[in-house]
Amino acid sequence: VKLSTGRIAFAKSKDGLSNWVHAVDSPVLGPNKESGDWFFFDSEHVGLGDVIQPGRKAQSKFNDQGNVFLMYIFGGNGDRTVVNTVDGVERSVVGSRMEIGVAVSRDGEHWSRIEGPSPYGAIVEVGNPSSNSNSNIAFDSMFVGWPCVIEVGSEYRMYYHTYDTQQKRFVVGLAVASDGLMKWRKLGPVFAGAPDDTDDELLFDAAGASRRHVLTMADGSYKMFYEGVSKSGSHSIGLAQSDDGVNWKRTSNQPVLSCSNDPLAWDSGGVGSPHLVWMPSSRRWRMYYVGYRSSAASGSNPLENNGIGVAESVDEQGTAFQRISIMPSVSGG
């Protein structure tokens, strides 16, 4: 799926389905270079990971206690990273070495970055070789991105993903912090989709798990709706569960939402980047997701034709979803 990164916009809707209106000041965050800051981790592009209203310990860091939002962002700078070699020629990409940062807001619409402790202003950096590892390459040395943050007791847990060049799979990592801001400690990889020892290379998540939304349930357990990547490069959305938020188990070999069966549909090429909202009136999950067209529907590069869709679960557990058909409507503020 095309990277949902570049600039961060903000829109509102009364029902969460139709008549979305862009905020007057949208986009609310752009690449740092637009402000003249070329040195930071997100100077070339910036993307949205998560927005939370943190607990008392994080709120105490600011003057306006009790009325602060935190936005966890990620982005890349102008450094070039070699991604592969073709016929002896190295191919490199600008901005692929992504790192994670944070911004703060009092109203959810106007945001200011908080400079992190890393040399480039990030709060979570790409990994370095570990002294107690048998590998000379950290699992998250390529990039760290798309953070999802939850508050559990006295700590904050950040789930992010990377591409493990040793396993050749997308992997979800976990970092924890007591303040939710600056001092994050990595705990390592916690989930990678289909088991390593699977013999079925046709599974929807055989090549790993990437963008995800982690939720804390009322009984203290956890759900992770995640974007699974197949060996062929297709993207679907799966579900994993955990009792402790660290050890995860897939609920099925089948995704809860796949690309549309209609070859001409806007999301016929793939779906991913799930975000879930519990709807108490219907006792169902509403899922917002990113989709893109297949080459048959787009007639060109399918990754240039993506959008946001919505689906609703068929049960309280979120084991399967049905698309909600609406007419797209987004207007300026």
JOHUVEN-V731075 format. One record per backbone hydrogen bond with DSSP energy under -1.0 kcal/mol. NH is the residue of the N-H (numbers start at 0). CO is the residue of the C=O. E is the energy in kcal/mol with one decimal. If there is no record, write none. Layout:
NH CO E
NH CO E
//
This chain:
4 2 -2.0
5 45 -2.7
7 28 -3.0
11 20 -2.4
19 328 -2.3
20 11 -2.8
21 330 -3.8
22 9 -2.7
25 22 -1.7
27 7 -2.4
28 7 -1.5
31 41 -2.1
32 42 -1.4
33 30 -1.9
34 31 -1.7
35 32 -1.5
36 31 -1.9
40 119 -2.3
42 39 -1.5
43 75 -2.3
44 75 -1.4
45 5 -1.1
46 73 -3.1
48 71 -2.3
49 71 -1.5
51 69 -2.5
58 54 -2.3
59 55 -2.0
60 57 -1.5
61 58 -2.0
64 62 -1.8
66 63 -1.5
68 104 -3.1
69 51 -2.9
70 102 -2.7
71 49 -3.0
72 100 -1.8
73 46 -1.7
74 98 -2.0
75 44 -1.1
80 92 -2.2
82 90 -3.0
83 90 -1.3
85 88 -2.7
88 85 -1.9
90 83 -3.3
92 80 -2.3
94 78 -1.7
97 95 -1.9
98 74 -2.2
99 123 -2.3
100 72 -2.4
102 70 -2.3
103 111 -2.8
104 68 -1.9
111 103 -2.2
113 101 -2.6
115 120 -2.4
117 121 -1.9
120 117 -1.9
122 99 -3.2
123 99 -1.7
126 139 -2.1
132 129 -1.4
140 137 -1.5
143 97 -2.2
144 160 -1.6
147 158 -2.4
149 156 -2.2
151 154 -2.8
154 151 -2.0
155 176 -3.5
156 149 -3.0
157 174 -3.4
158 147 -3.2
159 172 -2.1
160 144 -2.1
161 170 -2.2
163 168 -2.8
167 163 -2.3
168 163 -1.2
169 206 -2.3
170 161 -2.1
171 190 -3.4
172 159 -3.0
173 187 -1.8
174 157 -2.3
175 184 -2.5
176 155 -1.9
183 181 -1.2
184 175 -3.0
186 173 -3.4
189 171 -3.0
190 171 -1.4
193 204 -1.6
197 194 -1.6
200 198 -1.0
202 199 -1.2
205 202 -1.6
206 228 -2.6
207 204 -1.6
208 169 -1.8
209 226 -2.6
212 224 -2.4
214 222 -2.8
216 220 -3.0
219 216 -1.8
221 241 -2.7
222 214 -2.3
223 239 -2.8
224 212 -2.4
225 237 -2.0
226 210 -2.8
227 235 -2.7
228 207 -2.4
229 233 -2.3
232 229 -1.4
235 227 -2.0
236 256 -2.8
237 225 -3.0
239 223 -2.3
240 248 -2.6
241 221 -2.0
248 240 -2.3
250 238 -2.5
255 236 -2.5
256 236 -1.6
259 266 -1.8
264 261 -1.9
267 264 -1.4
268 291 -2.8
269 291 -1.1
270 234 -2.0
271 289 -2.3
274 287 -2.1
276 285 -2.4
278 283 -2.8
282 278 -1.7
283 278 -1.3
285 276 -3.1
286 310 -3.2
287 274 -3.0
288 308 -2.1
289 271 -2.8
290 306 -2.3
291 269 -1.7
292 304 -1.6
297 293 -2.4
298 294 -2.2
303 300 -1.7
304 301 -1.7
306 290 -2.2
308 288 -2.9
310 286 -2.3
311 321 -2.9
312 284 -2.7
313 319 -2.2
320 255 -1.6
321 311 -2.8
323 309 -2.5
330 19 -2.4
//
